[in-house]
């Protein structure tokens, strides 16, 4: 099963090195069943996520909205996770020598995902509570694409900074850094998302009215997957780092990370199930491919 990436910390404490709380695939120690499961995640997650990107970008303008830009951002996170799994397995089976930093991947995908959900929640708040301020489809897609670029630039920068800070400080300081980063990238974003969601519910009057919106259903679905997979993993990692003797065994940590990997395959399936517009675009794209003409979707996401 996965193992910890170890850092050469200043105090050279092996226990501290192994309690940083982020895991990657371990060479030559995964059981066959686990390896098969991880390959199944890659086999399912990689093509499904690519299909989502292809339909959103390759379809007509009705799919090119700010909301779908944020969906693509989550898909990018899924693709990074599945590629990391693939590289881990290749390294085990054929001594694949391409090195990746699994700890950095874990930080990067979590921070990019939560930032995406925050900006997605803000976009949904504007759409429901201030619809007159919402930009047109073309401008919204352009702004959404720029937002995604900013999200990933911020996530890449903060993930690198956090790793470097942990690399250069003693164990006691590392704990404070880990706690502060968890507050910044989990607790505060969650509070903001809940606040925006509350305002939307108050403004629309009922959950049923809100749930009728296609983009809002997508946001709720993607947010649910995040809080079932990445958020618990971060919390388990934090508790294990701060108090390794009190809670959260290696088995629990391994299981929570496996759920993160599974979410990379679950996200595109759930997106297809909750988004009527995506299903229509997918059908039209297939029809256009086999019939030799382009899609003709006119459904607009609000």
N, C-alpha and C positions, 0 to 999 in steps of 0.2 A: 504494500500500500504506500501512499505518498510518504515522503519524509521531509524534514525541514532543510531549507537552505541555511547553511551555517556561515556566520560572519566572523572575521577576526576582530573581535571587540577589544577595547583597551585592556580590560581585565582578564581576557582570555578565558572566560568562565564558560565551560562547555554547557552547563545547564542553562545559563542565560542564552547562549547561542541557539539552543534547541527549543527555546520557549518563545521565539519571536512570533509564533502563531500563524505563519503562512506556509503552505505546503505546496510541493510540486511532485511530479512523478518520480519514484525511486527506481533506480536501475536494477533489473534482474531480480526483483523481489515481489512484484505483483503476482497474485495467483492467476491461473488461466481464466477463471470465470470473471475476475475483475478486469483483466485485459480485454476479454471479449466484450464486456459491457462498455468499456471506454471506447473500443473501436466502433461499437454500435452507435454510441453517441456521436462520434465523428462522422460515420457513414450517413447518419440521419441529419445531424445538425448542419454539416457543411453544405450539402446541396439545398436544403430547405432555406437556410439563411440567404444563400446566393439567389434563390428563386425570388425571395421577398425583395431583394435589392433590384433584380432584373425587372420585376413587374412594376415596382414604384417608379423606377427611372425610365424604363422602356415603354411604359404605357403613355396615354395621352395626358394632357394637362390636368385632368381631374384628379390624378394621383399625386401631382407635384404640389403638395401643400406643406406648410410648416410642420404640421403634425406628423406627416410621413417622413420628414427630415429627421425628426426625433426618433421615429421608429428605426430608421437606418442607423442612427447612432447606437441604439441598443443592439442592432444586428451586428455592427462592427465589433462590439464587445463580445457577442456570441462567437463570432468568427475567430477572434483572438484566442478565446478559451479553447475552441475546438482544434485550432492549429497547435496550441501548446500541448494538448493531449496527444495529438498525432506525433509531434516531435518526441514526446516522452516515450511513446511506444516504439518508435523507430530507433531511439537510442538503446532501448532494451534488446530489440530483436536483431538489429544489424549493426550495432555499435555506431549509430549515426552520430557524427561528431559536431553537428551544428549546435552551438551553445546558446541557450536562452535563459534568462533570469526569471524563473517562475515566481519569485517573490514580487518582482516588479510587475509582472503580468497581473498578479492578484490585486496589488494596489491600484494599478492603472484601470482595470476593468470595473472595480468597485467604484472608484471615484468618478470615472466617466459616466457610469450608469446612474449614479445618484444625482449628479449635476444635470444629466439629461432629463431625469424625472422632475427636477425642480423647474427647469425652464419649460418643460411640457405642462406642468401644473399651472405655471404662470400664463402660458398661452391659452389653456382651457379656461382660466379665470377671466381673461380678457374676452374670450369668445362668448362666454355665458353672461357675464356681468356688464361688459362694455362692448357689445357687438358693433356699435358704430365706429369704434376705434380700431377694429380689426382690419388689417390691410387686405388688399385683393389677393387672389390666388398666386399670381406670378410674383408679386412683391413679397408675399408671405413665404413662398418657397425660397426665394433668394435670401431673405432674412433668416429663415430656418437653417439654410446651408451654412451661412456665416456663423450662426449660433453654434452649430455642431463643430465647426472648425475651432471656435474659441473654447468650447467644452473640452475637446481632446487636447488642445494645447495646454490648457490649465491642468488637466488631469495628468498629462505626461510630466509637466513641470513639478507639480506638487508631489507626485509619486517618487520622482527622483530625489527631490529635496528631503522627503521623509526618510527614504532609505539611507541617504548620506548622513542625516542627523543621527540616526540610530547607529550607524557605522562608527561614529566618532565620539560617542558618549558612553558613560558607564551605565550599568544595568538600571540603577535607580532613576537616572535621567531618561533612559529609554522608555520606562514605564509611563512617565509624564508625557513624553512625546506621543506615545501610542494612544494614551487617553485623550490628549488634545486633538489628535488627528481624527479619532473616532467621533468625538464631539462635533468637529468641523464637518466631517463627511458622512455622518449618520444621524446624530441626534438633532442638530440644528436643521438640516434639510428635511427631516421627518416632521419637525415642528412647523416648518414653513409650508410643507405640502398639506398637512392637516388643517392649518389655518386657511389656506386658499380653498381647500375643499369645503370647509365649513361656510365660507363666504358664498361659494357657488350654490350650495344647498339652500342657504337662506334666501338667496336672490331668486332661484328658480322655484322654490316652494316645496319641492319633493324630489326624492331620489329617482322616482320613475321618470319624471320629466328630463332629468339629467342623463339617465341611462339610455334614453332614446337617441342620443347623439353618438354617431359612429366613432368619432375621434376620442370622445370621453370614455367610451367602453374600452377602447384600445389602451388608453392611459391607465385605467383601473386594472386591466388585465396585466399589463407590463409591470405596474407597480406591485401588484400582488405577487408576481413571480420573484421580483427583487426582494421583497420582505419575507419571502419563504426560503430563499436560497442565500443570497449574498449577505443580507443583514444578519441572520443568525450565525453565519460563519464568522463574520467580523466580531460579533459579540462573544462567541465561544473562544475565538483567538484572544480577545482582550482579557477575558476572565482567566484563561489558562496562563497568560503572560503575567497578569497582576497577582494571581493567587493559584499557582500550579498545583498546590497540595490540597486545595479545597474542592475543586470542581473540574469537570471537563477532561476526561481521560483522552488518551491518544485515539482510541476507537471513536469517541464522539467527534473529535476534531476531524478524523479521516472521513467519517460519514457526512459531516457538514460540508466538507469540501467536495465530496462526490455529488451532493445535491447541487452545488454551484455548477459542476460540469453538466449535470443533467438539464439544468435550466437553459443551457445553450441550445439544446434540441427542443425543449418544450416551448420556448418563446415564439418561434415562427409558427408552430402549430396553433398555439393559443391565439396569436394575432389573426391567423386565417379564420379561426372559428368565430371570433367576436366582430370582425370587420366585414360587413356586408359589401362595402365598396371594394375591398381587396379581392373578395371572392368573385365579384362581377368583373373586375379588371383581369383577374387570372383566367377566367373563362374566355373573355374576349381576346386575350393575348394568345391563348391556345388556338382559338378559332381562327384568328388572323394568321397564325403560323401555319396551320394545316391548310387553310383556304387560300393562302398567299396574299392576304391583305392585312392592313394594320388594324389595331383595336379602335373601337368607336365609342368608348365610354363617355357618358356625359354626367354621371352622378357626381355631385359635389359634396365634399366633406366640410362640415361646419365647425 
